Amino acid sequence: MKLFQQLLLAPAALGLLAPIAAQAADVSSLSGASAASAYSAQQDTDAFRAWQSQNQVTSVSQFSDVQPTDWAYQALSNLVERYGCVAGYPDGTFKGKQALSRFEAAALLNACLDRVTEVTDELRRLQKEFSKELAVLKGRVSGLEAKVGKLEATQFSTTTKLQGDTYWSLGGLSFGSGNNAAPNGTNGTNANAQTAGGTTFNYDLRLNLSTSFTGKDLLYTRLRAGNFGGSGFAGSPYRLSTLDRAFGSATTNDLFQLDRLYYRFPAGKELTVVVGPRMRNTETLAITPFYYSDLDVLDAFKVFGAPGAYNKATGGGAAVIWKQNVKKGKPFFAGSLSYVAPSSNSAALNAQGGIMNNLSSSNLTTQIGYQANQWKATFAWRYGQCGTTSASRGADSTQAAGTAESCPTTYATGTNNFALGLAWTPKTNGTIVPSISAGYGYTAYDQQGVAVPAAAFTANQASQMGVANISATQSWTVALQWKDAFIKGNSAGMAVGQPSFVTALRNGRTPQDGNFAWEWWYKFQVTDNISVSPALFYLSNPSSAGAATSTTINSGANVFGGLVVAQFKF
């Protein structure tokens, strides 16, 4: 035994083991002097070890006079249970307060060192037996250390992670009904087929850079490119056929653009602050209203049944999010408040530019909600200044309820948008019971100072449905989603609803507006990073019954869409 091992063990043994070495053969109680005499008389080491083995304990709890509150309890426990070199008195006691003689200390120390030597010898034997395997492992570890060092020297950043997501769609649109009297005119099936009836292959690529400086904050940057410009899935000829992932235009196809840039950080235990020149109001909500998120198909079903309140306004702004501090898995209340100005980079006040002015086309969105383990309820309100719209992705010239209010130069108009949401999800996934999400939206137009146009009192449907004559719109959505549908990891979904449609006119007449949207999809999760999903959708009267044309209520077209989506995440 090496000297330093003895020096390490000796203090612990001397300080803890006063009565342990008092091991006279059949004595029930020994004093220090009698113990010394007994040990000095005992020359037969083999007999001593036999006696020790007979009285050896395996747990410190076997000593009736040792309590967890004793100051040396942990040290004694280690010697008993780890090394097995401590024996008690035949009466089951340890007698920790009894004095220790030098003979007793020597006998105890020798017993413990013998056990340590046995362990060390066993380790040496194992090292020799597995020397080849250990050498191979050592070589692999050295190789890994070298590779890690190389990666650290060439890595992009020590604080930033890159995540990629690419979305491919292959499909097309088919048009029915419409302006049968003039099939080659506006809303005509022939005209629609010629302008947007081809099969297209499009993509949307997102590169997400997530940077954290403290481990709790997030600087989020998203670079994005797509080629949906010119595709029927980008809102041509009707905005309601737009996919949620459609990105790009005729002038920006295949060009990378800065899509998001904001900084998120905690402000105490319950508050989070978000600020940035490129943020979105629906991405700073306290609670996501729906359990309908496994696949992105129509944009109309990604605004939780209330495109007026959740209009996806994107630009410069700030937000505050509050979440009740509760134990993980417990129900909580939450709320959020955000301000977003889409043209915050512009100083042109006469073109809805800037922030915090009467004509900046800004959006003030607030939400409160309650979320439990299986359900959640939300309420939201958004005030939109002139230039904003009650439809997502900006003004929609093909749908009356999506037309933006004009911005007069001497006064401001606006909208008050409300949303209710209720969602439930089952405890276990499966193909029988889906999650159910429902949302309702209502928009009231503030037209103070705006005169009702004289043309609104004519029989012309388009004139009656002009934005200056609109008083209110409504919308609703019900969405179902099945997790682990038929096969574990796959999912299926269905949503139906009415995107924004006009329900009240300022001239007192009944608005002839209405539309329906429906989508179905099934997602095959091929691997953890790859999925393939067929999807179908149907749009009834997406042109607001010809509200943007001179045609009648019966001329609204129908649209069928079919596509296959492939998604890759890395």
C-alpha positions as CSV (number, residue, x, y, z in Angstrom):
1,M,0.0,0.0,0.0
2,K,1.3,3.4,-1.0
3,L,2.1,5.8,1.8
4,F,-0.2,8.6,0.5
5,Q,-3.2,6.1,0.5
6,Q,-2.5,5.4,4.2
7,L,-2.2,9.0,5.0
8,L,-5.5,9.7,3.3
9,L,-7.3,7.0,5.2
10,A,-5.7,7.3,8.6
11,P,-7.4,10.6,9.7
12,A,-10.9,9.3,8.9
13,A,-10.3,6.0,10.6
14,L,-8.8,7.5,13.7
15,G,-11.6,10.1,14.1
16,L,-14.5,7.7,13.5
17,L,-13.7,4.3,14.6
18,A,-13.0,4.3,18.4
19,P,-15.0,1.2,19.3
20,I,-14.9,-0.5,15.9
21,A,-11.6,-2.4,16.6
22,A,-12.7,-3.6,20.0
23,Q,-13.1,-7.1,18.8
24,A,-12.2,-9.6,21.5
25,A,-13.7,-12.9,20.7
26,D,-16.7,-13.3,23.0
27,V,-16.7,-10.1,25.1
28,S,-19.9,-8.1,25.2
29,S,-18.3,-5.0,26.7
30,L,-14.7,-3.9,26.8
31,S,-12.8,-0.9,28.1
32,G,-9.8,0.6,26.4
33,A,-7.3,-1.2,28.7
34,S,-8.9,-4.6,28.5
35,A,-9.2,-4.2,24.7
36,A,-5.5,-3.4,24.4
37,S,-4.7,-6.5,26.5
38,A,-6.9,-8.7,24.4
39,Y,-5.4,-7.5,21.1
40,S,-1.8,-7.8,22.3
41,A,-2.6,-11.4,23.3
42,Q,-4.2,-12.3,20.0
43,Q,-1.5,-13.3,17.6
44,D,-3.5,-15.4,15.2
45,T,-4.5,-13.0,12.4
46,D,-6.6,-15.6,10.6
47,A,-8.6,-16.2,13.8
48,F,-9.1,-12.5,14.2
49,R,-10.4,-12.0,10.6
50,A,-12.8,-14.9,11.1
51,W,-14.1,-13.2,14.2
52,Q,-14.3,-9.9,12.4
53,S,-16.3,-11.5,9.5
54,Q,-18.7,-13.0,12.0
55,N,-19.5,-9.6,13.6
56,Q,-19.3,-7.5,10.4
57,V,-22.2,-5.2,9.6
58,T,-23.4,-4.2,6.1
59,S,-25.4,-1.1,7.0
60,V,-24.8,1.6,9.6
61,S,-28.5,1.3,10.5
62,Q,-27.6,-2.1,12.2
63,F,-26.0,-0.1,15.0
64,S,-28.7,0.5,17.6
65,D,-26.8,3.5,19.2
66,V,-26.0,5.4,15.9
67,Q,-28.4,8.1,14.7
68,P,-28.4,10.1,11.5
69,T,-28.0,13.2,13.6
70,D,-24.5,12.1,14.9
71,W,-21.7,14.3,13.5
72,A,-19.8,11.3,12.1
73,Y,-22.8,9.4,10.7
74,Q,-21.9,9.9,7.0
75,A,-18.3,9.0,7.5
76,L,-19.2,5.8,9.4
77,S,-21.7,5.0,6.8
78,N,-19.1,5.2,4.0
79,L,-16.7,2.9,5.8
80,V,-19.4,0.3,6.6
81,E,-21.2,0.3,3.2
82,R,-18.4,1.1,0.8
83,Y,-15.4,-0.7,2.3
84,G,-16.9,-3.2,4.7
85,C,-14.1,-2.9,7.2
86,V,-16.1,-2.0,10.3
87,A,-17.4,-4.5,12.9
88,G,-19.6,-3.7,15.9
89,Y,-20.0,-5.2,19.3
90,P,-21.8,-8.5,19.7
91,D,-24.7,-6.7,21.4
92,G,-25.3,-4.7,18.1
93,T,-23.9,-1.4,19.3
94,F,-21.1,0.8,18.0
95,K,-20.2,2.7,21.3
96,G,-19.2,5.8,19.4
97,K,-18.3,7.8,22.5
98,Q,-15.9,5.2,23.9
99,A,-12.2,6.0,24.0
100,L,-9.9,4.5,21.3
101,S,-6.5,2.9,22.2
102,R,-3.5,2.9,19.8
103,F,-3.8,-0.9,19.4
104,E,-7.5,-0.5,18.5
105,A,-6.6,2.2,15.9
106,A,-3.9,0.1,14.4
107,A,-6.1,-3.0,14.1
108,L,-8.9,-0.9,12.5
109,L,-6.7,0.9,10.1
110,N,-5.0,-2.3,9.0
111,A,-8.4,-3.9,8.3
112,C,-9.6,-0.9,6.1
113,L,-6.3,-0.7,4.3
114,D,-6.6,-4.4,3.5
115,R,-10.0,-3.8,1.9
116,V,-8.7,-0.8,-0.1
117,T,-5.8,-2.9,-1.3
118,E,-8.2,-5.6,-2.5
119,V,-10.1,-3.1,-4.5
120,T,-6.9,-1.6,-6.0
121,D,-5.6,-5.0,-7.0
122,E,-8.9,-5.8,-8.7
123,L,-8.8,-2.6,-10.6
124,R,-5.2,-3.3,-11.8
125,R,-6.3,-6.8,-12.9
126,L,-9.2,-5.3,-14.9
127,Q,-7.0,-2.7,-16.5
128,K,-4.6,-5.4,-17.6
129,E,-7.4,-7.6,-18.9
130,F,-9.0,-4.9,-20.9
131,S,-5.9,-2.9,-21.8
132,K,-6.6,-3.2,-25.6
133,E,-10.1,-2.0,-25.3
134,L,-9.1,0.9,-23.1
135,A,-6.4,1.9,-25.5
136,V,-9.0,2.0,-28.4
137,L,-11.4,4.1,-26.3
138,K,-8.5,6.4,-25.4
139,G,-7.7,6.9,-29.0
140,R,-11.3,7.6,-29.9
141,V,-11.6,10.2,-27.1
142,S,-8.5,11.9,-28.3
143,G,-9.9,11.9,-31.8
144,L,-13.1,13.4,-30.7
145,E,-11.3,16.1,-28.7
146,A,-9.4,17.0,-31.8
147,K,-12.6,17.3,-33.9
148,V,-14.3,19.4,-31.2
149,G,-11.3,21.7,-31.1
150,K,-11.4,22.1,-34.9
151,L,-15.2,22.8,-34.8
152,E,-14.8,25.4,-32.1
153,A,-12.1,27.1,-34.1
154,T,-14.2,27.3,-37.2
155,Q,-17.8,27.5,-35.9
156,F,-20.0,30.4,-37.0
157,S,-20.7,31.6,-33.4
158,T,-20.6,30.3,-29.9
159,T,-24.0,32.0,-29.1
160,T,-26.0,31.4,-32.3
161,K,-27.8,28.3,-33.6
162,L,-29.0,27.8,-37.2
163,Q,-32.2,26.0,-37.9
164,G,-33.6,25.4,-41.4
165,D,-37.0,24.7,-42.7
166,T,-37.9,24.2,-46.4
167,Y,-41.5,23.7,-47.6
168,W,-42.2,22.4,-51.1
169,S,-45.7,22.4,-52.7
170,L,-46.7,20.7,-56.0
171,G,-50.3,21.3,-57.1
172,G,-52.8,23.5,-58.7
173,L,-56.3,25.1,-58.7
174,S,-59.5,24.2,-60.5
175,F,-62.3,26.7,-61.0
176,G,-66.1,26.1,-61.2
177,S,-69.3,28.1,-61.4
178,G,-68.5,31.8,-61.6
179,N,-69.7,34.2,-64.3
180,N,-71.3,31.7,-66.6
181,A,-72.8,34.4,-68.7
182,A,-69.3,35.7,-69.5
183,P,-66.9,32.8,-68.9
184,N,-64.0,34.8,-70.3
185,G,-64.8,37.9,-68.2
186,T,-64.2,38.7,-64.5
187,N,-64.8,35.6,-62.3
188,G,-65.3,33.6,-65.5
189,T,-64.2,30.0,-65.4
190,N,-62.2,30.3,-68.6
191,A,-60.5,33.5,-67.5
192,N,-59.6,32.0,-64.2
193,A,-58.2,28.8,-65.7
194,Q,-56.1,30.8,-68.2
195,T,-54.6,33.1,-65.5
196,A,-54.2,30.6,-62.6
197,G,-55.1,27.1,-63.7
198,G,-51.6,25.7,-64.2
199,T,-49.9,23.1,-62.0
200,T,-47.0,24.8,-60.1
201,F,-44.0,23.6,-58.1
202,N,-43.1,26.2,-55.4
203,Y,-40.9,26.4,-52.3
204,D,-40.5,28.5,-49.1
205,L,-37.1,28.3,-47.4
206,R,-36.5,29.7,-43.9
207,L,-33.1,30.0,-42.2
208,N,-33.6,30.8,-38.5
209,L,-30.8,32.2,-36.5
210,S,-31.4,32.0,-32.7
211,T,-28.9,33.9,-30.6
212,S,-28.8,33.9,-26.8
213,F,-26.4,36.0,-24.7
214,T,-27.6,34.9,-21.2
215,G,-29.4,31.7,-21.8
216,K,-32.7,33.3,-21.1
217,D,-32.9,35.9,-23.9
218,L,-33.3,35.5,-27.7
219,L,-32.2,37.5,-30.6
220,Y,-34.2,36.1,-33.5
221,T,-33.2,36.6,-37.1
222,R,-35.0,34.9,-40.0
223,L,-33.8,34.9,-43.6
224,R,-36.4,33.8,-46.1
225,A,-36.7,33.0,-49.8
226,G,-39.5,31.6,-52.0
227,N,-40.9,31.5,-55.5
228,F,-44.7,31.7,-55.0
229,G,-44.9,34.9,-57.1
230,G,-47.2,34.1,-60.0
231,S,-48.6,30.9,-58.4
232,G,-52.3,30.4,-57.8
233,F,-51.3,29.5,-54.2
234,A,-50.2,33.1,-53.7
235,G,-53.7,34.6,-54.0
236,S,-54.3,34.7,-57.7
237,P,-57.0,35.3,-58.8
238,Y,-58.5,35.1,-55.2
239,R,-56.7,36.0,-52.0
240,L,-58.4,33.2,-50.1
241,S,-56.5,30.5,-52.1
242,T,-53.2,31.8,-50.5
243,L,-51.2,29.2,-48.6
244,D,-49.8,30.1,-45.2
245,R,-46.3,29.4,-46.4
246,A,-46.6,31.3,-49.7
247,F,-43.6,33.7,-50.0
248,G,-42.2,35.7,-52.9
249,S,-43.6,37.9,-55.6
250,A,-42.9,38.5,-59.3
251,T,-40.0,40.9,-58.3
252,T,-38.7,39.0,-55.3
253,N,-38.8,35.3,-56.3
254,D,-35.7,33.3,-55.3
255,L,-34.3,36.3,-53.4
256,F,-33.4,36.1,-49.8
257,Q,-35.1,38.7,-47.6
258,L,-35.0,39.7,-43.9
259,D,-38.3,38.3,-42.7
260,R,-37.9,38.6,-38.9
261,L,-35.6,40.5,-36.6
262,Y,-36.4,41.0,-32.9
263,Y,-35.0,40.7,-29.4
264,R,-36.9,38.8,-26.6
265,F,-35.9,39.0,-23.0
266,P,-37.4,38.3,-19.5
267,A,-38.3,41.2,-17.2
268,G,-38.8,39.4,-13.9
269,K,-40.4,36.0,-13.3
270,E,-43.7,36.7,-15.1
271,L,-43.0,39.3,-17.8
272,T,-41.3,39.0,-21.2
273,V,-40.5,41.9,-23.5
274,V,-40.2,41.8,-27.2
275,V,-38.9,44.6,-29.4
276,G,-37.6,44.8,-33.0
277,P,-37.8,46.4,-36.4
278,R,-39.3,43.2,-38.0
279,M,-41.8,41.4,-35.7
280,R,-45.4,40.1,-36.0
281,N,-48.3,40.7,-33.7
282,T,-49.5,37.0,-33.8
283,E,-46.1,35.8,-32.8
284,T,-46.2,37.7,-29.5
285,L,-49.5,36.3,-28.2
286,A,-49.7,35.1,-24.6
287,I,-51.5,31.9,-25.6
288,T,-51.8,30.3,-29.0
289,P,-55.6,30.0,-29.4
290,F,-55.8,26.7,-31.4
291,Y,-54.4,23.1,-31.2
292,Y,-54.2,23.0,-35.0
293,S,-50.6,23.4,-36.0
294,D,-49.1,20.2,-37.5
295,L,-49.4,21.3,-41.1
296,D,-49.7,24.8,-42.8
297,V,-52.2,24.8,-45.7
298,L,-54.5,27.7,-46.2
299,D,-53.6,31.0,-44.7
300,A,-57.2,31.6,-43.8
301,F,-57.1,28.8,-41.3
302,K,-53.9,30.2,-39.5
303,V,-55.6,33.2,-38.0
304,F,-57.7,31.3,-35.4
305,G,-61.1,32.1,-36.9
306,A,-60.6,35.9,-36.4
307,P,-58.5,37.5,-39.2
308,G,-59.6,40.9,-38.0
309,A,-58.0,40.5,-34.6
310,Y,-55.1,38.2,-35.7
311,N,-54.3,39.9,-39.0
312,K,-50.6,39.0,-39.0
313,A,-49.4,42.6,-39.0
314,T,-45.6,42.7,-39.5
315,G,-43.2,45.6,-39.0
316,G,-41.5,47.6,-36.3
317,G,-42.9,47.4,-32.8
318,A,-42.8,46.1,-29.2
319,A,-44.7,43.7,-27.0
320,V,-45.1,42.7,-23.4
321,I,-46.2,39.2,-22.5
322,W,-47.4,38.2,-19.0
323,K,-47.7,34.6,-17.8
324,Q,-48.8,33.6,-14.3
325,N,-45.9,32.0,-12.5
326,V,-47.2,28.5,-11.5
327,K,-45.7,25.0,-11.2
328,K,-45.1,23.2,-14.5
329,G,-48.2,21.5,-15.7
330,K,-50.6,23.6,-13.7
331,P,-53.3,25.9,-15.2
332,F,-52.4,29.6,-15.7
333,F,-53.7,32.9,-16.8
334,A,-51.8,35.0,-19.3
335,G,-52.0,38.2,-21.2
336,S,-50.1,40.2,-23.9
337,L,-50.0,43.6,-25.5
338,S,-48.3,44.5,-28.7
339,Y,-47.9,47.5,-31.0
340,V,-46.8,46.9,-34.7
341,A,-46.5,49.5,-37.4
342,P,-46.0,47.9,-40.9
343,S,-44.4,51.0,-42.3
344,S,-42.3,51.9,-39.3
345,N,-39.2,52.4,-41.5
346,S,-40.9,55.2,-43.5
347,A,-41.1,58.8,-42.5
348,A,-43.8,59.6,-45.1
349,L,-46.8,60.6,-43.0
350,N,-48.9,61.0,-46.1
351,A,-48.3,57.3,-47.0
352,Q,-49.1,55.7,-43.6
353,G,-45.4,55.8,-42.5
354,G,-43.8,56.1,-39.1
355,I,-45.0,55.0,-35.7
356,M,-47.3,56.5,-33.0
357,N,-49.1,58.9,-35.3
358,N,-52.7,59.1,-36.5
359,L,-51.9,57.9,-40.0
360,S,-49.3,55.2,-39.4
361,S,-51.6,52.2,-40.2
362,S,-50.5,50.7,-36.9
363,N,-52.0,47.8,-35.0
364,L,-52.5,47.6,-31.2
365,T,-53.3,44.0,-30.2
366,T,-54.1,42.7,-26.8
367,Q,-55.0,39.2,-25.6
368,I,-56.0,37.6,-22.3
369,G,-56.5,33.9,-21.8
370,Y,-56.5,30.9,-19.5
371,Q,-54.8,27.6,-20.3
372,A,-55.2,24.2,-18.5
373,N,-53.8,20.8,-19.4
374,Q,-56.4,19.9,-21.9
375,W,-58.2,23.1,-22.9
376,K,-57.7,26.9,-23.2
377,A,-59.8,29.9,-23.7
378,T,-58.8,33.3,-25.2
379,F,-60.1,36.7,-25.9
380,A,-58.4,39.3,-28.1
381,W,-58.9,42.9,-29.3
382,R,-57.1,44.8,-32.0
383,Y,-57.4,48.4,-32.9
384,G,-56.3,49.0,-36.5
385,Q,-55.7,52.5,-37.8
386,C,-56.6,53.4,-41.3
387,G,-54.7,51.5,-43.9
388,T,-55.0,48.2,-42.0
389,T,-57.4,45.5,-42.9
390,S,-59.6,42.9,-41.3
391,A,-57.9,40.2,-43.4
392,S,-54.4,38.8,-42.9
393,R,-51.6,39.6,-45.4
394,G,-52.8,43.2,-46.0
395,A,-55.5,44.6,-48.2
396,D,-57.5,42.1,-50.4
397,S,-59.0,43.6,-53.5
398,T,-60.9,40.4,-54.3
399,Q,-62.8,40.2,-51.0
400,A,-65.0,43.1,-49.8
401,A,-64.3,42.3,-46.1
402,G,-60.6,42.4,-46.7
403,T,-60.5,45.9,-48.2
404,A,-58.4,48.4,-46.3
405,E,-59.9,51.7,-45.1
406,S,-58.5,54.7,-46.8
407,C,-56.6,57.3,-44.8
408,P,-57.9,60.9,-45.1
409,T,-55.4,63.7,-44.6
410,T,-57.3,65.5,-41.9
411,Y,-58.7,62.8,-39.7
412,A,-58.2,59.1,-38.9
413,T,-60.4,56.1,-39.4
414,G,-60.0,52.7,-37.9
415,T,-61.4,49.3,-36.9
416,N,-62.1,47.6,-33.6
417,N,-61.6,43.8,-34.0
418,F,-62.6,41.2,-31.5
419,A,-61.8,37.5,-31.2
420,L,-63.0,34.6,-29.1
421,G,-61.3,31.2,-29.0
422,L,-61.9,27.9,-27.3
423,A,-59.9,24.7,-27.8
424,W,-59.7,21.3,-26.3
425,T,-57.3,18.3,-26.7
426,P,-57.7,14.7,-25.5
427,K,-55.3,13.2,-22.9
428,T,-54.0,10.6,-25.3
429,N,-53.3,10.7,-29.0
430,G,-55.1,8.4,-31.4
431,T,-57.3,8.1,-34.5
432,I,-60.7,8.3,-32.9
433,V,-60.9,11.5,-30.8
434,P,-59.4,14.7,-32.3
435,S,-58.5,18.0,-30.7
436,I,-61.2,20.6,-31.4
437,S,-60.5,24.3,-31.9
438,A,-63.1,27.0,-32.5
439,G,-62.7,30.7,-33.1
440,Y,-65.0,33.6,-33.9
441,G,-64.2,37.1,-35.0
442,Y,-66.1,40.4,-35.3
443,T,-64.9,43.7,-36.8
444,A,-66.6,47.1,-36.3
445,Y,-65.6,49.9,-38.7
446,D,-65.0,53.4,-37.3
447,Q,-66.1,55.6,-40.3
448,Q,-66.5,58.9,-38.4
449,G,-66.1,61.7,-40.9
450,V,-66.4,59.5,-43.9
451,A,-69.5,60.1,-46.0
452,V,-71.6,57.2,-47.4
453,P,-70.9,57.3,-51.1
454,A,-74.0,58.1,-53.2
455,A,-73.3,55.1,-55.4
456,A,-73.9,52.9,-52.4
457,F,-77.7,53.5,-52.8
458,T,-77.7,52.2,-56.4
459,A,-78.6,48.6,-57.3
460,N,-75.0,47.9,-58.2
461,Q,-73.7,45.2,-55.8
462,A,-70.0,46.3,-56.0
463,S,-70.9,49.9,-55.1
464,Q,-72.9,48.8,-52.1
465,M,-70.0,46.7,-50.8
466,G,-67.3,49.4,-51.1
467,V,-65.3,49.9,-47.9
468,A,-66.7,53.3,-47.2
469,N,-70.2,51.7,-46.8
470,I,-69.1,48.7,-44.6
471,S,-70.1,48.8,-41.0
472,A,-69.2,45.4,-39.7
473,T,-67.8,42.0,-40.7
474,Q,-67.7,38.6,-39.0
475,S,-65.8,35.3,-39.4
476,W,-65.5,31.8,-37.7
477,T,-63.5,28.6,-37.9
478,V,-63.8,25.1,-36.5
479,A,-60.6,22.9,-36.8
480,L,-60.0,19.3,-35.9
481,Q,-56.6,17.6,-35.6
482,W,-55.8,13.9,-35.0
483,K,-52.4,13.1,-33.5
484,D,-50.9,9.6,-34.3
485,A,-53.6,9.2,-37.0
486,F,-53.6,5.5,-38.0
487,I,-49.8,5.3,-37.5
488,K,-47.7,6.7,-34.6
489,G,-46.1,10.0,-35.6
490,N,-48.5,10.8,-38.4
491,S,-51.3,13.3,-38.1
492,A,-54.5,14.4,-39.9
493,G,-56.5,17.6,-39.9
494,M,-59.7,19.2,-41.2
495,A,-60.9,22.8,-40.9
496,V,-64.1,24.6,-42.0
497,G,-65.2,28.1,-41.7
498,Q,-66.1,31.5,-43.1
499,P,-63.3,34.0,-43.6
500,S,-64.3,37.6,-43.1
501,F,-67.6,38.5,-44.8
502,V,-69.7,41.7,-44.6
503,T,-72.6,41.5,-42.2
504,A,-73.7,45.2,-41.9
505,L,-73.7,48.2,-44.3
506,R,-73.9,51.9,-43.4
507,N,-76.7,52.6,-45.8
508,G,-79.0,50.1,-44.0
509,R,-79.2,47.6,-46.8
510,T,-78.6,43.9,-46.4
511,P,-75.1,42.9,-47.6
512,Q,-75.2,40.1,-50.2
513,D,-71.9,38.6,-49.0
514,G,-70.8,35.2,-47.8
515,N,-68.2,32.5,-48.4
516,F,-67.0,29.2,-47.1
517,A,-63.6,27.5,-46.9
518,W,-62.7,23.9,-46.2
519,E,-59.4,22.0,-46.1
520,W,-58.4,18.4,-45.4
521,W,-54.8,17.0,-45.1
522,Y,-52.9,13.9,-43.9
523,K,-49.2,14.2,-42.8
524,F,-46.8,11.2,-43.2
525,Q,-43.9,11.7,-40.9
526,V,-41.3,9.8,-42.9
527,T,-38.4,10.6,-40.5
528,D,-37.9,13.0,-37.6
529,N,-36.9,15.7,-40.2
530,I,-38.9,14.8,-43.3
531,S,-42.7,14.7,-43.9
532,V,-44.9,14.3,-46.9
533,S,-48.5,15.6,-46.8
534,P,-51.3,15.5,-49.4
535,A,-53.9,18.3,-49.0
536,L,-57.2,19.4,-50.5
537,F,-59.2,22.6,-50.1
538,Y,-62.4,24.1,-51.4
539,L,-63.5,27.8,-51.5
540,S,-67.0,28.8,-52.1
541,N,-67.5,32.4,-53.4
542,P,-64.0,33.7,-52.6
543,S,-64.8,37.0,-54.5
544,S,-67.4,38.2,-52.0
545,A,-70.1,37.3,-54.5
546,G,-68.7,39.7,-57.1
547,A,-68.4,42.5,-54.7
548,A,-65.4,43.9,-56.5
549,T,-67.1,43.6,-59.9
550,S,-70.3,44.7,-61.5
551,T,-71.7,41.2,-61.5
552,T,-74.5,39.9,-59.3
553,I,-74.6,37.7,-56.2
554,N,-74.9,34.5,-58.3
555,S,-71.6,35.1,-60.1
556,G,-69.2,34.1,-57.3
557,A,-66.7,31.5,-58.4
558,N,-65.8,28.2,-56.6
559,V,-62.2,27.0,-56.3
560,F,-60.8,23.5,-55.7
561,G,-57.2,23.1,-54.8
562,G,-55.0,20.1,-54.5
563,L,-51.4,19.8,-53.5
564,V,-48.7,17.6,-52.1
565,V,-46.4,19.2,-49.5
566,A,-42.9,18.0,-48.6
567,Q,-41.2,19.5,-45.6
568,F,-37.6,19.2,-44.6
569,K,-36.2,20.5,-41.2
570,F,-32.6,20.7,-40.3
